[in-house]
């Protein structure tokens, strides 16, 4: 069952998305859902590399500019990020703040955090818990050109 933690990232999530410890988070997948033109949800899979918390109320996302997710986010302005890892199930509902910043093949969106929901088992579910998340390998090197481009887009003013 989920409960709202409010319209700001709690300290632990703020630290996680600050990229201060990015190398330890690479290799973990994060589903992000946008709203398609037909009213259906459109999923994309990204990683901690593409996300940066500017502050507790603002996230930045850098993704391929020609992607359907970028188009959906630009046109309808809403998305939900899922963090599903052992001991942590969070849904972050976001709203785009203006047009994206375009940097080469990337679109960098600034997103206002509208609601952070924490999902946890009910008493009836007992000890049930998430034991694994989405992972991928090999993780990218922070020295790769495309990785540096994503990080630069996230930090651009």
The 8 nearest C-alpha neighbors of each residue, nearest first, counted from 0:
[[1, 118, 119, 120, 121, 2, 117, 116],
 [0, 2, 118, 117, 116, 119, 3, 89],
 [3, 1, 116, 117, 4, 118, 0, 119],
 [2, 4, 116, 5, 115, 117, 114, 1],
 [3, 5, 115, 116, 2, 117, 6, 114],
 [6, 4, 114, 3, 115, 7, 116, 113],
 [5, 7, 114, 113, 112, 115, 56, 8],
 [8, 6, 56, 55, 5, 112, 9, 115],
 [7, 9, 55, 13, 12, 56, 10, 115],
 [8, 10, 12, 11, 13, 7, 55, 4],
 [11, 9, 13, 12, 14, 8, 55, 15],
 [10, 12, 14, 13, 9, 15, 8, 16],
 [13, 11, 15, 14, 9, 10, 8, 16],
 [12, 14, 10, 16, 11, 15, 8, 55],
 [13, 15, 17, 11, 12, 16, 10, 19],
 [16, 14, 12, 13, 17, 11, 18, 20],
 [15, 17, 52, 51, 13, 18, 14, 12],
 [16, 18, 52, 14, 19, 51, 15, 13],
 [19, 17, 21, 20, 16, 51, 15, 14],
 [20, 18, 17, 21, 14, 15, 16, 22],
 [19, 21, 18, 22, 23, 24, 15, 17],
 [20, 22, 18, 24, 23, 19, 25, 47],
 [23, 21, 25, 24, 20, 141, 18, 140],
 [22, 24, 21, 25, 20, 26, 27, 18],
 [25, 23, 21, 22, 27, 26, 47, 20],
 [26, 24, 22, 27, 138, 23, 21, 47],
 [25, 27, 135, 138, 134, 136, 24, 28],
 [28, 26, 134, 25, 133, 46, 24, 135],
 [29, 27, 46, 133, 134, 45, 44, 30],
 [28, 30, 45, 46, 44, 82, 81, 31],
 [31, 29, 44, 81, 43, 80, 45, 42],
 [32, 30, 80, 43, 79, 42, 44, 81],
 [31, 33, 42, 79, 78, 41, 40, 43],
 [34, 32, 78, 41, 40, 71, 77, 68],
 [33, 35, 40, 41, 39, 71, 38, 77],
 [36, 34, 38, 39, 37, 71, 40, 41],
 [35, 37, 38, 34, 71, 39, 75, 74],
 [38, 36, 35, 39, 34, 40, 41, 71],
 [39, 37, 35, 36, 34, 40, 41, 33],
 [40, 38, 35, 37, 34, 41, 36, 33],
 [39, 41, 34, 33, 35, 32, 42, 38],
 [40, 42, 33, 32, 35, 34, 39, 43],
 [43, 41, 32, 31, 40, 33, 30, 44],
 [44, 42, 31, 30, 32, 45, 41, 68],
 [43, 45, 30, 29, 31, 28, 42, 46],
 [44, 46, 29, 28, 30, 43, 49, 31],
 [47, 45, 28, 48, 29, 49, 27, 25],
 [46, 48, 50, 49, 24, 25, 16, 21],
 [47, 49, 46, 50, 25, 21, 150, 149],
 [50, 48, 61, 47, 60, 46, 149, 45],
 [51, 49, 60, 47, 59, 48, 16, 61],
 [50, 52, 59, 16, 17, 58, 53, 18],
 [53, 51, 58, 17, 16, 54, 57, 13],
 [52, 54, 57, 58, 51, 59, 55, 17],
 [53, 55, 57, 52, 56, 13, 58, 8],
 [56, 54, 8, 7, 57, 13, 52, 9],
 [55, 57, 7, 112, 54, 111, 8, 6],
 [58, 56, 111, 54, 53, 110, 112, 55],
 [59, 57, 52, 110, 51, 53, 109, 111],
 [58, 60, 109, 51, 108, 50, 110, 153],
 [59, 61, 50, 108, 49, 107, 62, 58],
 [62, 60, 107, 49, 106, 153, 149, 105],
 [63, 61, 105, 106, 64, 60, 107, 49],
 [62, 64, 105, 66, 65, 104, 106, 69],
 [63, 65, 106, 105, 104, 66, 69, 62],
 [66, 64, 63, 67, 69, 70, 104, 105],
 [67, 65, 69, 68, 63, 64, 70, 62],
 [66, 68, 70, 69, 71, 65, 41, 35],
 [67, 69, 71, 66, 70, 72, 33, 43],
 [70, 68, 72, 66, 67, 71, 64, 73],
 [69, 71, 67, 73, 68, 72, 74, 66],
 [72, 70, 68, 74, 69, 73, 35, 75],
 [71, 73, 76, 69, 70, 75, 74, 77],
 [72, 74, 70, 76, 71, 75, 69, 98],
 [75, 73, 71, 72, 76, 70, 36, 69],
 [76, 74, 72, 71, 77, 73, 34, 35],
 [75, 77, 72, 95, 94, 73, 74, 78],
 [78, 76, 94, 93, 75, 72, 33, 95],
 [77, 79, 33, 93, 32, 92, 94, 80],
 [78, 80, 92, 32, 91, 31, 93, 90],
 [79, 81, 31, 91, 90, 30, 32, 92],
 [82, 80, 90, 30, 89, 29, 83, 31],
 [81, 83, 89, 88, 29, 84, 90, 80],
 [84, 82, 88, 132, 87, 81, 89, 85],
 [83, 85, 132, 87, 131, 86, 82, 88],
 [86, 84, 130, 131, 129, 87, 132, 83],
 [85, 87, 129, 84, 128, 88, 130, 83],
 [88, 86, 84, 85, 83, 89, 82, 129],
 [87, 89, 83, 118, 82, 117, 84, 86],
 [90, 88, 117, 82, 116, 81, 118, 87],
 [89, 91, 81, 116, 80, 115, 92, 82],
 [92, 90, 115, 80, 79, 114, 93, 116],
 [91, 93, 79, 114, 113, 78, 112, 115],
 [94, 92, 112, 113, 78, 111, 110, 77],
 [93, 95, 77, 111, 110, 76, 96, 78],
 [96, 94, 110, 76, 109, 97, 77, 111],
 [97, 95, 110, 109, 94, 111, 98, 108],
 [98, 96, 95, 99, 109, 108, 73, 76],
 [97, 99, 73, 100, 96, 108, 95, 109],
 [100, 98, 108, 107, 106, 101, 97, 109],
 [99, 101, 107, 106, 102, 108, 98, 152],
 [102, 100, 106, 105, 99, 107, 103, 64],
 [103, 101, 105, 104, 106, 152, 100, 107],
 [102, 104, 105, 101, 106, 64, 148, 152],
 [103, 105, 64, 63, 102, 106, 101, 65],
 [106, 104, 63, 64, 102, 62, 103, 101],
 [107, 105, 64, 101, 62, 61, 100, 99],
 [108, 106, 61, 100, 99, 60, 101, 152],
 [107, 109, 99, 60, 59, 110, 106, 61],
 [108, 110, 59, 96, 95, 58, 60, 107],
 [111, 109, 95, 58, 94, 96, 57, 93],
 [110, 112, 57, 94, 93, 56, 113, 95],
 [111, 113, 93, 56, 6, 57, 114, 7],
 [114, 112, 6, 93, 92, 111, 94, 115],
 [113, 115, 6, 92, 5, 112, 91, 116],
 [116, 114, 91, 4, 5, 3, 90, 6],
 [117, 115, 3, 90, 2, 89, 4, 1],
 [116, 118, 89, 1, 2, 88, 3, 119],
 [119, 117, 1, 0, 88, 89, 116, 2],
 [118, 120, 0, 1, 117, 121, 88, 128],
 [121, 119, 124, 0, 127, 122, 118, 125],
 [120, 122, 124, 123, 0, 119, 125, 127],
 [121, 123, 125, 124, 120, 126, 119, 127],
 [122, 124, 121, 125, 120, 126, 127, 0],
 [125, 123, 121, 122, 120, 127, 126, 128],
 [126, 124, 122, 123, 127, 121, 120, 128],
 [125, 127, 128, 124, 120, 122, 123, 121],
 [128, 126, 125, 124, 120, 129, 121, 130],
 [129, 127, 130, 126, 86, 120, 85, 119],
 [128, 130, 85, 131, 86, 84, 127, 87],
 [131, 129, 85, 128, 132, 84, 86, 127],
 [132, 130, 85, 84, 129, 133, 83, 134],
 [131, 133, 84, 83, 134, 85, 130, 27],
 [134, 132, 28, 27, 135, 131, 29, 84],
 [133, 135, 27, 26, 28, 132, 136, 131],
 [136, 134, 26, 27, 137, 138, 28, 133],
 [137, 135, 138, 26, 134, 139, 27, 25],
 [136, 138, 135, 139, 26, 140, 25, 134],
 [137, 139, 26, 136, 25, 140, 135, 27],
 [140, 138, 141, 137, 25, 143, 146, 26],
 [139, 141, 142, 143, 138, 146, 22, 137],
 [140, 142, 143, 146, 139, 147, 22, 144],
 [141, 143, 140, 144, 147, 146, 139, 145],
 [144, 142, 146, 145, 141, 140, 147, 139],
 [145, 143, 147, 146, 148, 142, 141, 149],
 [144, 146, 148, 147, 143, 149, 142, 150],
 [147, 145, 149, 143, 148, 144, 141, 150],
 [146, 148, 150, 144, 145, 149, 151, 143],
 [149, 147, 145, 151, 146, 150, 152, 144],
 [150, 148, 152, 146, 151, 147, 61, 153],
 [149, 151, 147, 153, 152, 148, 146, 154],
 [152, 150, 148, 154, 153, 149, 155, 147],
 [153, 151, 149, 155, 150, 154, 148, 107],
 [154, 152, 150, 151, 155, 61, 59, 149],
 [153, 155, 151, 152, 150, 156, 51, 59],
 [156, 154, 152, 153, 151, 100, 150, 107],
 [155, 154, 153, 152, 100, 151, 107, 109]]
